[in-house]
Amino acid sequence: TPPPSQQLAQNPSCALLSQALSICAVLTPGFVTLLPPQQAHCLCYSSTVWAPNVLDDAVKTCADFASTAAPGAFPPLMNLEGFCLSVGDV
């Protein structure tokens, strides 16, 4: 079987999530070590408009897919569910 990253890449929501995280990591040095409100500036906005559902919906759909296609990836995805709404409009 292919590794989880390959399996997740087949799902459009997982691909969107991966792209968002990659872009934020490139645009914001030290992104993975930032506090959630600082990460939210990159992940939860479209330009300057708070758009929490874009990321949150992608995470939920990707987690649902991972629960059967790549169970090893499911727990970390579950931790991200509702991230933008929980952080709020920063």
DONU-399149 format. One line per field, with one value per residue (C-alpha): residue in one letter; x negated, y negated, z. Coordinates in nm, 4 decimals. Layout:
N
residuo	A | ... $
u	X | ... $
v	Y | ... $
w	Z | ... $
# end
This chain:
90
residuo	T | P | P | P | S | Q | Q | L | A | Q | N | P | S | C | A | L | L | S | Q | A | L | S | I | C | A | V | L | T | P | G | F | V | T | L | L | P | P | Q | Q | A | H | C | L | C | Y | S | S | T | V | W | A | P | N | V | L | D | D | A | V | K | T | C | A | D | F | A | S | T | A | A | P | G | A | F | P | P | L | M | N | L | E | G | F | C | L | S | V | G | D | V $
u	0.0000 | -0.1188 | -0.2329 | 0.0339 | -0.0897 | -0.0248 | 0.3162 | 0.4153 | 0.2916 | 0.5670 | 0.8323 | 0.8910 | 0.9528 | 0.6344 | 0.4421 | 0.5824 | 0.4829 | 0.1331 | 0.0923 | 0.2132 | -0.0302 | -0.3175 | -0.2473 | -0.2258 | -0.5513 | -0.7243 | -0.5738 | -0.6211 | -0.9610 | -0.9182 | -0.5482 | -0.5222 | -0.6519 | -0.4133 | -0.1187 | 0.2229 | 0.3364 | 0.0196 | 0.0707 | 0.4317 | 0.3200 | 0.1982 | 0.4357 | 0.7719 | 0.7761 | 0.8350 | 0.6267 | 0.7389 | 1.0858 | 1.1400 | 1.2558 | 1.2558 | 1.4680 | 1.2170 | 0.9554 | 1.1943 | 1.4092 | 1.1008 | 0.9672 | 1.3000 | 1.3357 | 0.9728 | 1.0060 | 1.3192 | 1.1283 | 0.8198 | 1.0239 | 1.0551 | 0.7903 | 0.4960 | 0.5866 | 0.2380 | 0.2986 | 0.6380 | 0.5347 | 0.3260 | 0.6065 | 0.8592 | 0.6421 | 0.6792 | 1.0582 | 1.2270 | 0.8897 | 0.9973 | 1.3282 | 1.1649 | 0.8929 | 1.1407 | 1.0978 | 0.7544 $
v	0.0000 | -0.3547 | -0.5733 | -0.7873 | -1.1060 | -0.9560 | -0.8281 | -1.1666 | -1.3494 | -1.1721 | -1.3611 | -1.7231 | -1.8466 | -1.6845 | -1.8312 | -2.1779 | -2.1403 | -2.0281 | -2.3224 | -2.5702 | -2.4378 | -2.4361 | -2.7911 | -2.9194 | -2.7448 | -2.9138 | -3.2591 | -3.2597 | -3.1499 | -2.9301 | -2.8806 | -2.5403 | -2.6839 | -2.9820 | -3.0018 | -2.9228 | -3.2894 | -3.3661 | -3.0606 | -3.1636 | -3.4817 | -3.2625 | -2.9658 | -3.1260 | -3.4341 | -3.4989 | -3.8122 | -4.0165 | -3.8627 | -3.5985 | -3.2842 | -3.0085 | -2.7606 | -2.7181 | -2.5496 | -2.3998 | -2.2334 | -2.0975 | -1.9542 | -1.7873 | -1.6349 | -1.5226 | -1.3693 | -1.1817 | -1.0455 | -0.9600 | -0.7692 | -0.4845 | -0.5517 | -0.6430 | -0.5766 | -0.6747 | -1.0295 | -1.0570 | -1.1622 | -1.4648 | -1.5742 | -1.5438 | -1.7805 | -2.0413 | -2.0142 | -2.3482 | -2.5274 | -2.8570 | -2.8801 | -2.7966 | -3.0611 | -3.3169 | -3.6320 | -3.7572 $
w	0.0000 | -0.0664 | 0.2248 | 0.3970 | 0.2296 | -0.1147 | -0.0109 | 0.1333 | -0.1778 | -0.3764 | -0.1790 | -0.2920 | 0.0642 | 0.1910 | -0.1040 | -0.0230 | 0.3417 | 0.2456 | 0.0077 | 0.2703 | 0.5304 | 0.2795 | 0.1637 | 0.5205 | 0.6086 | 0.3129 | 0.3726 | 0.7501 | 0.8863 | 1.1940 | 1.1133 | 1.2838 | 1.6115 | 1.6212 | 1.8575 | 1.7043 | 1.6751 | 1.4771 | 1.2545 | 1.1999 | 1.0238 | 0.7393 | 0.7551 | 0.8275 | 0.6049 | 0.2381 | 0.1847 | 0.4862 | 0.5257 | 0.7939 | 0.6136 | 0.8792 | 0.6874 | 0.4041 | 0.6213 | 0.8768 | 0.6092 | 0.4317 | 0.7583 | 0.8401 | 0.4936 | 0.4907 | 0.8392 | 0.7308 | 0.4307 | 0.6395 | 0.8968 | 0.6466 | 0.3780 | 0.6036 | 0.9697 | 1.0893 | 0.9689 | 1.1374 | 1.4952 | 1.3849 | 1.1522 | 1.4334 | 1.6374 | 1.3619 | 1.3317 | 1.3987 | 1.4255 | 1.2656 | 1.4479 | 1.7816 | 1.7369 | 1.6113 | 1.4066 | 1.5067 $
# end
